[in-house]
């Protein structure tokens, strides 16, 4: 269970105006921060460990140092600081495609997004875009919303809002109670995205990289989003960096046009160095934190598994697994346990309601699910314009271990569409947990006669092998591989 990364881009300090060089197609001045203030440094230092704890932690290994070096090189182009040491650039151990930055010189990118890249310039483009959001102070106007969505569990906040009479929940309910936690995180406006794109292109050129790299990276993101939709059509089908940055496909052409023209610096992609770095990078879910395979979630350390209902998608987060669909939303997590299931259920509701709301009384029902003692309770939560059913369904796994689903459905449905899921929870045997393996990026050298079709059959997936291979390498089905060419596969 991991948490997907949300955006917290806000900034304070002196503001300066500058125009991106016209050779890169930028004529309009953009208001930017001219330095990292002491307040920003203090705020970033406080948030940094919290973010790492929430979002899977820092990824360890030589890849992390490489990302840090590239990130610092591009970040100084923003003018926030001339000292590379003022920037903390972190490769995050997360299986979602995302990147973000916070004031104070803190920049983050997930290993999953790095795996989708094909050269160093694309890495610099993503990090430069995020630094651009901070430099342009885009998050300042949305900082309160960003902090609310980034640090807390979104479903928990929605339920808390319902218990307290937050009218905003009714709209979420009408949308199917959200479409995944990434859709409840901070979004930037189209104009802000364009500004961050423009700044990212400027930083690329100033740093000696090919400024067209942002366009190719956006194209890969659009392709990944389309592929994931084809594969699953669920919440995991929206890479977070794409979903929180509106319509990457529509921005590809614009970024390419703005990067055209005479180049101030020689084109630099540093593909070989990047390919060497990405070899062996963990890909997809980290088995130590649970894995999602289709509709099945399995956690080898917790020794448990469950299956989401048909038509629902799952997203693995730091402290919970989110399950979303048109019929409702759920989160699976655990907590402190005294050995009393009814008391535990009441404590979950009480924690959600907080000190400002009264949790209505209700009956706790007991049952057994696949040999595991279980209990549940449903309450009616009211908003200013609607009502929902909120259910806590808890399981006693023994030895002081307890886990629960928090379910939200339309009023009157109770467990309803989640009946099969709550009944699917089961213990895993030692033999079953041993079969849960990690996937990693592997670099292979093309041999004479090999094609995209033949190499794609080596991808460690039972479906969409060719499509996954093409997207991972920014290729098409018509691409002709050259002997000696190096490509990525997942093993």
C-alpha positions as CSV (number, residue, x, y, z in Angstrom):
1,X,0.0,0.0,0.0
2,X,1.5,3.3,-1.2
3,X,0.3,6.8,-1.7
4,X,0.2,8.4,-5.2
5,X,1.9,11.7,-5.3
6,X,0.0,15.0,-5.4
7,X,1.1,18.4,-6.2
8,X,2.2,21.0,-3.7
9,X,3.5,23.8,-5.8
10,X,3.5,27.1,-3.9
11,X,6.1,29.7,-3.4
12,X,6.7,33.0,-1.6
13,X,9.5,35.6,-2.0
14,X,10.5,38.4,-4.4
15,X,8.9,38.3,-7.8
16,X,10.6,39.2,-11.1
17,X,9.4,39.2,-14.7
18,X,11.4,37.8,-17.6
19,X,10.7,36.7,-21.1
20,X,11.7,33.3,-22.4
21,X,14.1,33.8,-25.4
22,X,12.2,34.4,-28.6
23,X,14.3,31.8,-30.4
24,X,12.3,29.3,-28.4
25,X,9.1,30.8,-29.4
26,X,8.4,32.6,-26.1
27,X,7.4,36.2,-26.3
28,X,5.2,36.7,-23.2
29,X,6.8,37.6,-19.8
30,X,6.1,35.2,-17.0
31,X,6.1,36.3,-13.4
32,X,8.6,34.2,-11.4
33,X,10.2,34.0,-8.0
34,X,13.7,35.2,-8.0
35,X,15.0,33.3,-4.9
36,X,14.3,30.6,-2.4
37,X,13.2,32.4,0.7
38,X,14.0,31.4,4.3
39,X,10.3,30.7,4.8
40,X,10.2,28.4,1.8
41,X,13.3,26.6,3.0
42,X,11.8,26.0,6.4
43,X,8.4,24.9,4.9
44,X,10.1,22.5,2.4
45,X,12.3,21.0,5.1
46,X,9.2,20.3,7.2
47,X,7.2,18.8,4.4
48,X,10.0,16.7,2.8
49,X,10.1,13.8,5.3
50,X,6.3,13.8,5.5
51,X,6.1,13.5,1.7
52,X,8.6,10.7,1.6
53,X,6.7,8.8,4.3
54,X,3.4,9.2,2.5
55,X,4.6,8.4,-0.9
56,X,6.6,5.2,-0.7
57,X,9.9,6.7,0.4
58,X,13.1,7.6,-1.5
59,X,14.3,5.0,-4.0
60,X,17.8,3.7,-3.1
61,X,20.5,3.0,-5.6
62,X,22.7,4.5,-8.3
63,X,19.7,5.7,-10.2
64,X,18.8,8.1,-7.3
65,X,22.2,9.9,-7.6
66,X,21.9,10.2,-11.3
67,X,18.4,11.8,-11.0
68,X,19.7,14.2,-8.3
69,X,22.6,15.3,-10.6
70,X,20.3,16.0,-13.5
71,X,17.7,17.6,-11.4
72,X,20.1,20.0,-9.7
73,X,21.6,20.9,-13.1
74,X,18.2,21.9,-14.5
75,X,16.8,23.5,-11.3
76,X,19.5,26.2,-11.2
77,X,18.4,27.4,-14.6
78,X,15.3,28.7,-12.9
79,X,17.1,31.5,-11.1
80,X,15.7,30.4,-7.8
81,X,19.3,29.7,-6.7
82,X,22.7,29.5,-8.4
83,X,23.9,26.9,-5.9
84,X,23.0,23.4,-6.9
85,X,23.3,22.3,-3.3
86,X,20.2,24.4,-2.5
87,X,18.1,21.8,-4.4
88,X,17.0,18.4,-2.9
89,X,16.1,16.2,-5.9
90,X,14.5,12.8,-4.9
91,X,13.7,9.7,-7.0
92,X,10.6,8.4,-5.3
93,X,9.7,4.7,-4.9
94,X,6.3,5.0,-6.5
95,X,4.6,3.0,-9.3
96,X,2.7,5.9,-10.7
97,X,3.8,8.3,-13.5
98,X,4.3,11.5,-11.6
99,X,6.7,14.4,-10.7
100,X,6.3,17.5,-8.5
101,X,8.2,20.2,-6.7
102,X,7.6,22.2,-3.5
103,X,9.0,25.6,-2.5
104,X,12.3,25.4,-0.7
105,X,14.2,23.7,-3.5
106,X,12.6,20.2,-3.2
107,X,12.0,18.3,-6.5
108,X,10.6,14.8,-6.9
109,X,10.1,12.3,-9.7
110,X,8.8,8.7,-9.5
111,X,10.7,5.7,-10.7
112,X,7.8,4.7,-12.9
113,X,7.9,8.0,-14.8
114,X,11.7,7.7,-15.2
115,X,11.2,4.2,-16.7
116,X,9.0,5.8,-19.4
117,X,11.7,8.2,-20.4
118,X,14.2,7.4,-23.1
119,X,17.0,9.9,-22.5
120,X,18.4,12.4,-20.0
121,X,16.9,15.4,-21.7
122,X,13.4,14.0,-21.1
123,X,14.2,13.6,-17.4
124,X,15.5,17.2,-17.3
125,X,12.3,18.3,-19.1
126,X,10.0,16.8,-16.6
127,X,12.0,18.2,-13.6
128,X,12.3,21.6,-15.3
129,X,8.5,21.7,-15.8
130,X,7.9,21.1,-12.1
131,X,10.4,23.7,-11.0
132,X,8.7,26.0,-13.4
133,X,5.4,25.7,-11.5
134,X,7.2,26.7,-8.3
135,X,9.2,29.6,-10.0
136,X,5.9,30.9,-11.4
137,X,4.2,30.7,-8.0
138,X,1.3,28.6,-9.5
139,X,0.6,26.7,-6.3
140,X,0.3,29.8,-4.1
141,X,-3.3,30.3,-5.1
142,X,-4.1,26.7,-4.6
143,X,-1.8,25.9,-1.6
144,X,-4.6,25.2,0.8
145,X,-6.2,22.7,-1.5
146,X,-2.9,21.1,-2.3
147,X,-1.9,20.5,1.3
148,X,-5.4,19.1,2.1
149,X,-5.2,16.6,-0.8
150,X,-1.5,15.7,-0.5
151,X,-1.1,14.9,3.2
152,X,-4.4,13.3,4.0
153,X,-6.3,10.3,2.5
154,X,-8.8,11.7,0.0
155,X,-11.6,9.2,0.7
156,X,-11.2,9.9,4.4
157,X,-11.5,13.6,3.8
158,X,-14.6,13.1,1.6
159,X,-16.3,11.1,4.3
160,X,-15.2,13.6,7.0
161,X,-16.7,16.3,4.8
162,X,-20.0,14.3,4.5
163,X,-20.2,13.9,8.3
164,X,-19.6,17.6,8.8
165,X,-22.1,18.6,6.0
166,X,-19.7,19.5,3.3
167,X,-21.8,20.2,0.2
168,X,-18.9,19.5,-2.1
169,X,-19.3,15.7,-1.5
170,X,-22.6,15.6,-3.4
171,X,-20.8,16.5,-6.6
172,X,-18.2,13.8,-6.0
173,X,-21.0,11.3,-5.4
174,X,-22.7,12.3,-8.7
175,X,-19.3,11.6,-10.5
176,X,-19.2,8.1,-9.1
177,X,-17.6,9.2,-5.7
178,X,-14.5,10.3,-7.5
179,X,-12.3,8.7,-10.1
180,X,-9.3,7.9,-7.9
181,X,-7.2,9.9,-5.5
182,X,-5.3,11.6,-8.3
183,X,-8.4,13.3,-9.5
184,X,-8.9,14.8,-6.1
185,X,-5.4,16.3,-6.1
186,X,-4.4,19.8,-7.1
187,X,-4.9,20.6,-10.8
188,X,-3.3,23.6,-12.5
189,X,-5.1,25.6,-15.1
190,X,-4.4,25.3,-18.8
191,X,-2.5,28.6,-18.8
192,X,-0.4,27.6,-15.9
193,X,0.5,24.3,-17.6
194,X,1.5,26.2,-20.7
195,X,3.6,28.6,-18.6
196,X,5.4,25.6,-16.8
197,X,5.9,24.1,-20.3
198,X,7.4,27.3,-21.5
199,X,9.7,27.6,-18.5
200,X,10.7,24.0,-18.8
201,X,11.7,24.5,-22.4
202,X,13.7,27.6,-21.4
203,X,15.5,25.7,-18.7
204,X,16.3,22.9,-21.1
205,X,18.0,25.2,-23.6
206,X,19.8,27.1,-20.8
207,X,21.1,23.8,-19.4
208,X,22.4,22.6,-22.7
209,X,19.7,20.1,-23.5
210,X,17.6,19.7,-26.6
211,X,14.5,21.8,-25.8
212,X,12.4,19.4,-27.9
213,X,12.6,16.9,-25.1
214,X,9.5,18.1,-23.4
215,X,7.5,17.4,-26.5
216,X,8.7,13.9,-26.8
217,X,8.1,13.2,-23.1
218,X,4.5,14.5,-23.4
219,X,4.0,12.3,-26.4
220,X,5.1,9.2,-24.4
221,X,2.8,10.2,-21.5
222,X,-0.1,10.5,-23.9
223,X,0.7,7.1,-25.4
224,X,1.0,5.5,-21.9
225,X,-2.4,7.0,-20.9
226,X,-4.0,5.6,-24.0
227,X,-2.5,2.2,-23.5
228,X,-3.5,2.0,-19.8
229,X,-7.0,2.9,-20.8
230,X,-7.0,0.1,-23.3
231,X,-5.6,-2.4,-20.8
232,X,-7.8,-1.7,-17.8
233,X,-10.0,1.3,-18.3
234,X,-9.8,2.0,-14.5
235,X,-8.3,4.4,-12.1
236,X,-4.8,3.1,-12.7
237,X,-5.3,3.9,-16.4
238,X,-4.5,7.6,-15.7
239,X,-0.8,8.2,-15.0
240,X,-0.8,10.9,-12.4
241,X,1.5,13.3,-14.1
242,X,-0.8,13.1,-17.1
243,X,-4.1,13.3,-15.2
244,X,-3.1,16.3,-13.1
245,X,-1.7,18.0,-16.1
246,X,-4.6,18.3,-18.5
247,X,-4.5,16.6,-21.8
248,X,-0.8,15.9,-22.5
249,X,-1.6,14.9,-26.1
250,X,-2.9,18.5,-26.9
251,X,0.3,20.0,-25.5
252,X,2.7,17.9,-27.6
253,X,2.4,20.0,-30.7
254,X,2.6,23.3,-28.8
255,X,5.7,22.2,-26.9
256,X,7.3,21.1,-30.2
257,X,6.5,24.4,-31.9
258,X,7.9,26.5,-29.0
259,X,11.1,24.5,-29.0
260,X,11.7,25.0,-32.7
261,X,14.0,27.6,-34.3
262,X,17.7,28.2,-34.1
263,X,19.3,26.5,-31.1
264,X,21.3,28.6,-28.7
265,X,22.9,25.4,-27.4
266,X,23.8,22.2,-29.2
267,X,21.1,19.5,-29.0
268,X,21.9,17.1,-26.2
269,X,19.8,14.1,-25.2
270,X,22.5,11.9,-23.4
271,X,20.6,8.8,-24.3
272,X,23.4,6.3,-23.7
273,X,24.1,7.6,-20.2
274,X,20.4,7.5,-19.4
275,X,19.9,3.9,-20.7
276,X,22.8,2.7,-18.6
277,X,21.2,4.3,-15.6
278,X,17.7,2.9,-16.0
279,X,18.9,-0.7,-16.4
280,X,17.6,-2.7,-13.4
281,X,15.2,0.0,-12.2
282,X,12.2,-1.4,-10.3
283,X,9.0,-1.2,-12.4
284,X,5.4,-1.3,-11.3
285,X,4.4,-2.2,-7.8
286,X,7.0,-2.9,-5.1
287,X,6.1,-6.3,-3.7
288,X,7.1,-5.2,-0.3
289,X,4.1,-2.8,-0.4
290,X,1.7,-5.0,-2.2
291,X,0.9,-5.6,-5.8
292,X,-2.1,-5.2,-8.1
293,X,-2.7,-7.7,-10.8
294,X,-5.8,-6.9,-12.7
295,X,-8.6,-6.8,-10.1
296,X,-6.6,-8.8,-7.5
297,X,-4.5,-7.1,-4.7
298,X,-2.0,-9.2,-2.9
299,X,0.4,-8.3,-0.1
300,X,3.2,-10.8,0.6
301,X,4.2,-9.2,3.9
302,X,0.7,-8.9,5.3
303,X,-0.1,-12.3,3.9
304,X,-3.5,-11.2,2.5
305,X,-5.4,-10.7,-0.8
306,X,-8.7,-9.4,-2.0
307,X,-10.4,-8.9,-5.4
308,X,-12.1,-5.7,-6.5
309,X,-15.6,-5.9,-8.1
310,X,-15.8,-6.2,-11.9
311,X,-15.8,-2.7,-13.4
312,X,-13.9,-1.2,-10.5
313,X,-10.3,-0.1,-10.5
314,X,-7.6,0.0,-7.9
315,X,-4.8,2.3,-6.9
316,X,-2.0,1.3,-4.5
317,X,-1.1,4.1,-2.0
318,X,1.2,4.5,1.0
319,X,-1.4,3.9,3.6
320,X,-4.3,2.5,1.7
321,X,-5.5,0.8,-1.5
322,X,-8.2,2.8,-3.2
323,X,-11.0,1.0,-5.1
324,X,-13.2,3.2,-7.4
325,X,-16.0,2.8,-9.9
326,X,-19.4,4.1,-10.9
327,X,-21.1,2.5,-7.9
328,X,-18.9,3.8,-5.1
329,X,-15.5,4.2,-3.6
330,X,-13.5,2.3,-1.0
331,X,-10.2,2.3,0.8
332,X,-8.5,-0.7,2.4
333,X,-6.1,0.0,5.3
334,X,-5.3,-1.0,8.9
335,X,-4.9,0.6,12.3
336,X,-4.2,0.1,16.0
337,X,-6.2,-2.8,17.5
338,X,-7.1,-3.8,21.0
339,X,-8.8,-7.1,20.0
340,X,-12.4,-5.8,19.9
341,X,-13.8,-5.5,16.4
342,X,-16.9,-3.4,17.3
343,X,-14.7,-1.0,19.2
344,X,-12.3,-0.8,16.3
345,X,-15.1,0.0,13.9
346,X,-16.4,2.8,16.2
347,X,-12.9,4.2,16.5
348,X,-12.5,4.4,12.7
349,X,-15.8,6.4,12.4
350,X,-14.8,8.6,15.4
351,X,-11.4,9.3,13.8
352,X,-13.1,10.3,10.6
353,X,-15.7,12.5,12.2
354,X,-13.2,14.3,14.5
355,X,-14.1,16.4,17.5
356,X,-16.6,18.5,15.5
357,X,-19.2,15.9,14.6
358,X,-21.3,13.3,16.3
359,X,-21.1,9.8,14.8
360,X,-24.7,8.3,14.8
361,X,-25.3,5.1,16.7
362,X,-25.7,1.9,14.8
363,X,-25.5,-1.9,15.0
364,X,-22.2,-3.7,14.5
365,X,-22.8,-7.1,12.7
366,X,-20.4,-10.0,12.9
367,X,-19.5,-12.7,10.4
368,X,-16.7,-14.8,9.2
369,X,-15.0,-14.3,5.8
370,X,-12.8,-17.2,4.5
371,X,-12.1,-18.2,8.1
372,X,-11.2,-14.7,9.2
373,X,-13.4,-13.1,12.0
374,X,-15.1,-10.0,10.6
375,X,-17.6,-7.3,11.5
376,X,-19.2,-4.3,9.8
377,X,-21.4,-1.3,10.4
378,X,-23.1,1.1,8.1
379,X,-24.2,4.7,8.9
380,X,-25.9,7.3,6.9
381,X,-23.8,10.4,6.3
382,X,-25.6,13.6,5.3
383,X,-24.3,16.5,3.2
384,X,-26.1,19.8,2.6
385,X,-27.8,18.4,-0.5
386,X,-27.4,14.6,-0.4
387,X,-26.9,11.5,1.7
388,X,-24.5,8.5,1.4
389,X,-24.0,5.2,3.1
390,X,-20.6,4.9,4.9
391,X,-19.5,1.4,5.9
392,X,-16.5,0.1,7.9
393,X,-15.9,-3.6,7.3
394,X,-13.1,-4.9,9.5
395,X,-11.2,-8.2,9.7
396,X,-9.3,-9.7,12.7
397,X,-6.2,-11.5,11.3
398,X,-5.0,-12.4,14.8
399,X,-1.8,-11.5,16.6
400,X,-3.1,-7.9,17.0
401,X,-3.5,-7.4,13.2
402,X,-6.6,-5.8,11.9
403,X,-7.5,-4.4,8.5
404,X,-10.7,-2.8,7.2
405,X,-12.5,-1.4,4.2
406,X,-14.0,2.0,4.3
407,X,-16.9,2.0,1.8
408,X,-18.9,4.9,0.3
409,X,-22.0,4.1,-1.7
410,X,-25.3,5.9,-2.5
411,X,-27.8,6.2,0.3
412,X,-29.7,2.9,0.8
413,X,-27.1,0.7,-0.9
414,X,-25.0,-0.1,2.2
415,X,-22.2,-2.6,1.1
416,X,-24.1,-3.0,-2.2
417,X,-21.6,-3.1,-5.1
418,X,-18.7,-4.1,-2.8
419,X,-20.3,-7.3,-1.5
420,X,-18.1,-9.6,-3.5
421,X,-15.0,-7.6,-2.5
422,X,-15.6,-7.7,1.2
423,X,-16.2,-11.5,0.9
424,X,-13.0,-12.1,-1.1
425,X,-10.5,-11.1,1.7
426,X,-8.3,-14.1,2.5
427,X,-5.0,-15.2,4.0
428,X,-2.2,-16.1,1.7
429,X,0.0,-19.1,2.3
430,X,3.8,-19.0,2.3
431,X,3.8,-20.7,-1.1
432,X,1.4,-18.1,-2.5
433,X,3.4,-15.2,-1.2
434,X,6.6,-16.7,-2.7
435,X,5.1,-16.4,-6.2
436,X,4.8,-12.6,-5.9
437,X,7.8,-11.2,-7.8
438,X,9.0,-7.8,-8.7
439,X,9.4,-6.5,-12.3
440,X,12.4,-4.5,-13.4
441,X,13.7,-2.6,-16.5
442,X,16.2,-4.5,-18.5
443,X,18.3,-3.1,-21.4
444,X,18.8,-5.4,-24.3
445,X,20.9,-5.0,-27.5
446,X,19.1,-5.7,-30.7
447,X,20.5,-8.5,-32.8
448,X,20.4,-8.9,-36.6
449,X,16.9,-10.0,-37.7
450,X,15.2,-9.0,-34.5
451,X,12.0,-6.9,-34.7
452,X,9.8,-5.0,-32.3
453,X,7.4,-8.0,-32.5
454,X,10.1,-10.6,-31.6
455,X,11.6,-8.6,-28.8
456,X,8.3,-7.6,-27.3
457,X,7.5,-11.3,-26.6
458,X,10.2,-11.1,-23.9
459,X,8.1,-8.6,-21.9
460,X,7.1,-10.0,-18.5
461,X,3.4,-9.7,-19.2
462,X,0.7,-12.0,-20.4
463,X,-1.2,-9.3,-22.3
464,X,-0.4,-6.3,-24.6
465,X,3.3,-7.3,-24.9
466,X,3.8,-5.5,-28.1
467,X,1.9,-2.3,-27.1
468,X,3.7,-2.1,-23.8
469,X,7.1,-2.5,-25.5
470,X,6.4,0.1,-28.1
471,X,5.1,2.7,-25.5
472,X,8.1,2.0,-23.2
473,X,10.5,2.8,-26.0
474,X,8.6,5.5,-27.9
475,X,8.3,3.3,-30.9
476,X,5.5,2.4,-33.4
477,X,4.6,-0.9,-34.9
478,X,6.3,0.2,-38.1
479,X,9.6,1.0,-36.4
480,X,12.6,-0.9,-37.7
481,X,15.2,-1.8,-35.1
482,X,18.9,-1.6,-36.0
483,X,21.4,-4.2,-34.9
484,X,23.2,-2.8,-31.9
485,X,20.3,-0.6,-30.9
486,X,19.6,-0.7,-27.2
487,X,16.0,-0.9,-26.0
488,X,14.1,-1.4,-22.8
489,X,12.1,-4.4,-21.8
490,X,10.4,-5.4,-18.5
491,X,11.5,-8.7,-16.9
